[in-house]
Amino acid sequence: MRPVAYGAAGLYVIPRAIESDVPRTELTGVFTHRKIVMRKRAMRDHYYHREISIPASLQLTVEDIRPWDGREFLIASPVDFPQGVVRQYAEEHHAIDLFEYLSIAVQIGVMTTDQVREFSLETVLVPGGSELGIYPTSWLYATQQKLAAVGREFVTRYGARISTYDRYQVRAVGFLAERLGSYFLLKELRARYPDCLPPDIVGDLCVVVPEGGHYSPGFVGN
């Protein structure tokens, strides 16, 4: 689906998948086909993540991947970018995509110009944004609806350009949603915890790899 969705399949599927659960399910976990967030148990062995083998991942228990009692979130460890999230995106991807994506967010009422200004000053990114971890279902549903609205309009306007990108950069909408989802997530957490984020809501981002294998960001697997 990646050539069609441009990395945005989650944006389209997640709101639909949890729509009927919003009134009765308090928490929802979202994991990708090779990334999970688990309760912190060890130092990260790579820049912002750990690698865990397939056999080891099969030994994880429900307790390993659920929030601590009394908590509603379990998120990946935030990553600091001293140069700013916008500059980091421009260095790794196509800057024009981010500028046009944020412009759409303002045009359709998902963000205000003040929020875009706030976003432009952000130096912290939560890997996966609102698509990797455990969140309150009502918050996740509302957030994913916003991201889906922006993503759909972005693909409608600029899908032809994105389709010319290589197989890594073609996931542009996913990369964009990660940044905006992280912004919305941090905004929510900072409102709940104005002094500092409780350390027990931050877990380890783990990439599941074959025995003896290693993670590559540009890898396209089954």
N, C-alpha and C positions, 0 to 999 in steps of 0.2 A: 504493500500500500504506500510505501514511502514516495515513489515518483508521483503519486496522485495527491497525497496528503501533505507533502513537503514537511514532514516531521510533526504534523498537527493532528495525527490520528487520535491521540489521547484527548485533545480538546473537544473533539466531536463525540467521542464515546463516553467519557467519564460522566458528564452531566446526565446523559440518558441512562447510564447504568445505575446511578444512585438516585434518580429522580423519585422513584417510588419509596426509597428508604429514608428520605429526608425527615418525615414526621416521626419515624419510630426508631431510627438508628442513630445513636449518639456520635459514634466515631467511624471513620472510614479510612482504610489503609490503601495506598496506591504504590505499587512497585512495578518496575519495568521487567522485561524478560531477563535482565542480567544484573540489575541493581536493586539492592534492598537497604533499608535502614534498620539497624538493630541497636539495642541498648549498648551503651559504650562499655567496652570490656578490655580494650587494648589500645596502644598507641597506633596512629595511622602509619602504615608502612610505605605510603606513597604521598604525593603532594596533598591531596585532599580526600583520599579514600584508602580503604584496605582492600586487599584481594583475598577472596575466600574460594576454596576449591568446590567443585560440584559435590563431592562426597561430604565435605564439611558442612555445606549449606543444607544438605539433607538431614543433618543431625540437629539443626536448630529447632527449638521448641517455640510454642506460642509465646511463652514468657520472654524469650529472647527478642521478639520483634513487636511487642506491644508497649504502650506508654506505661510509665510507672503509675502506681495507684494515685488517684487524685489529679492526674495530669491529662490533658486533652490533646497534647501534641507530642510527636516524636519525629524530629527533623534531623537532616544531615548537618554536620558541623559547618557553620558559616565560614566562608573564605574571604579574607581581606584582600582588596585590590587598592593599594595606595594611590594608584593613578586614576581610580574611579571605575565604576562598572561600565560606564559609557565608553571610556577610552579602551578598556579591556575588550569590550565587544568589537570595537573598531579595529583593534589589532588582530583579532582572531577571525572575524567574519566581515561582512560587507556593511559598512557604516550607514549607507543610504537606506538599508532595510530598517534599521532601528529608528532612524529619524522619521521615515514614512509610517512605520508601525505606531509610533507614539502620536503622530499627527492624526491618524485614524482614531486612536483611543480618545483624543480630545473631541474630534468631530462627532463621534457617536455617543458621547457623554459618559464614557467609561472612566475618564480621567479629566481633571481640571488642569488648566495651565500651571497653576501653583504646584500641583502634584507632579507634573512633568519636570518642573524646575527642581523639586525635591528629589525626584528620581535621578536627575542629571548630576546631583551632588553625592549620590550614594556610593559608598566604598565597600559595602559588604554584599556578598551574594550567598544565598542559601542554595546549594546545588539541588537541582530538580525543582526548585520553586514550590509550586503547589501540586506537583505530580510525582512526588517521591517522599513518602513518609506517612504519618498518621495524623489526621486532622479532624476537628469537629465537622460532622457531616453537613450541617446547615451552612457553615462558613465555606467549606470546600465547594458545595454546590453553587453558591452565589458567586464565588470567585471564578470557578470554571466557566460559568455562563458568561462572565465578562470577557475572559480570555478567548472563549470560543467566538464571541461576537467580533472581537478585533481580528482574530485570526482568519475568520471566514471572509471578512471584507478585504483584508490584506491579500489573501490568495486571489480573490476576485479581481483586484486591481493589478496585482504584480506577479501573478502566477506564471505568466509567460517568461518573465525575466528569471524567476527562480528556477524554472525548468532547465535553464542553460547552465546552472551551477554543477560542480562536480558532486559525487555521491555523498560527500560529507557536508558541504555547504548547502546542498539541496534541502537539508533539514532545517532551513532557516526559520520557519514558523515555530518549530520546537525550541530553538535557541532563544528566539524572541520571547516566547511565552515563559520560558524559564526565568528570564530577567524580570519580566513584569510580575509573574507569579511570586518571585522572591520578594519584590517590592511590596506587594500586597500582604504577603506573609509577615515580613518584618514590621510593617505598619501595624498589623493586628497584634503581634507579640509585644511591640513596644508600648502599645496602648494598655495592654493587660499587665505588663511588667515594666513600668517606667524606670525603675532603678537599674535592673539588669535582667538578662534572660536567665531563668533558672537552669542550672547546669544539667538537671535530670531530664529536660525536654530535648536535649541535644544528644544524638546518638552517633554511631559510626556508619558512614556510607560505605557499603561493601559491594564490590563488583565480583560477581560469580564468574569464575574462569575454569576451563578444563584443568585437570591435574597437570601441573607443570607449565601451564600457559600463563600469559600476561594480558592485561587489558590494553587496548588501543582505542583512543577516542574516535578514530575514523572507521572502526571496524563495523561492517554490516553483516550481522549474523542471522541465523534462522530462529 
